[in-house]
């Protein structure tokens, strides 16, 4: 099987130059759709914020499977001196989604050229970084009777081109929780005339750490304060409103819900103590990502077919991944391809997708799909 690495690398660099944030990936999606239409004979379906391509196998009673790639970027400035550096100020592909989607395009080219013994959906997904894209795309699994789905993520700290796997929970459930208190204002010289939420906020912040350290969770839980505010910086006015934002994270969704409920119970108690109105808002909700045993066995088999080193994770990654929405619908696995032990970590200004893993990524998809002429 010939892989057109140079063409895929050029596409990756083009995507890197024009990064777009979650829910704003209009040009990125169009570039990917144009590439698939130009370089393959696959049918393309535009779903608004995302799209998919489809290959119908010529094999009778063929199984239907899917592969997914994400294409959104991050609000991190481009600081690398690259010939293809970001042209969109303050935005860059610091997670490697440009590489993920370019690889899926390369795999689509190979399937279009050589054929495969399975029906294949190629899902190009938006908004992974905020957990919204997977939730929107996942109903396609049921709609098209897809029985298996796969994805990969590049990952630093592991041998280059190694295949990193874990059965069961592999990435955490998480959500952003903002708790807001509303009181009444007063002159700073007479704070007793108002209802200032500052003490309630301070007590809640201290309580959140204690709640996360309770011992009756199934696995790891983490509550990370990301923002605290109370009123405006005006020394003549006592604060009348404020909020606490916290990221809740756990190996299991049930623990995440338990952690959230306990924090909210404490917030309600404090709101009552200080006669404050209370409100809450959730954002960036991610399910647990749980790899199916049968799917992981197929990934292991594919890695052996491709002659790749396999690394077994002992513990899940703490980060989240919205691929878990697909895994609620069918058998599936996400695995990781090593960038190198000392390669810059994702979500840092030093990072850029490692183009030398492109061939491995396409070979793995091909092995999982039953593509013809793999060797």
Secondary structure, 3 states (H helix, E strand, C coil): CCCCHHHHHHHHHHHHHCCCCCCCCHHHHHHHHHHHHHHCCCEEEECCCCEEEEECCCCCCCCEEEEEEECCCECCCCCCCCCCCCCCCCCECCCCHHHHHHHHHHHHHHHHHHCECCEEEEEEECCCCCCCHHHHHCHHHHHCCCCEEEEEEEECCECCCCEEECCEEEECEEEEEEEEEECECEEHHHHHHCECCHHHHHHHHHHHHHHHCCCCCCCCEEEEEEEEEECCCCCCEECCEEEEEEEEEECCHHHHHHHHHHHHHHHHHHHHHCCCEEEEEEEEEECCEEECHHHHHHHHHHHHHCCCCEEECCCCECCCCCCHHHHCCCEEEEEEEECECCCCCCCCCCCCCCHHHHHHHHHHHHHHHCECCCC
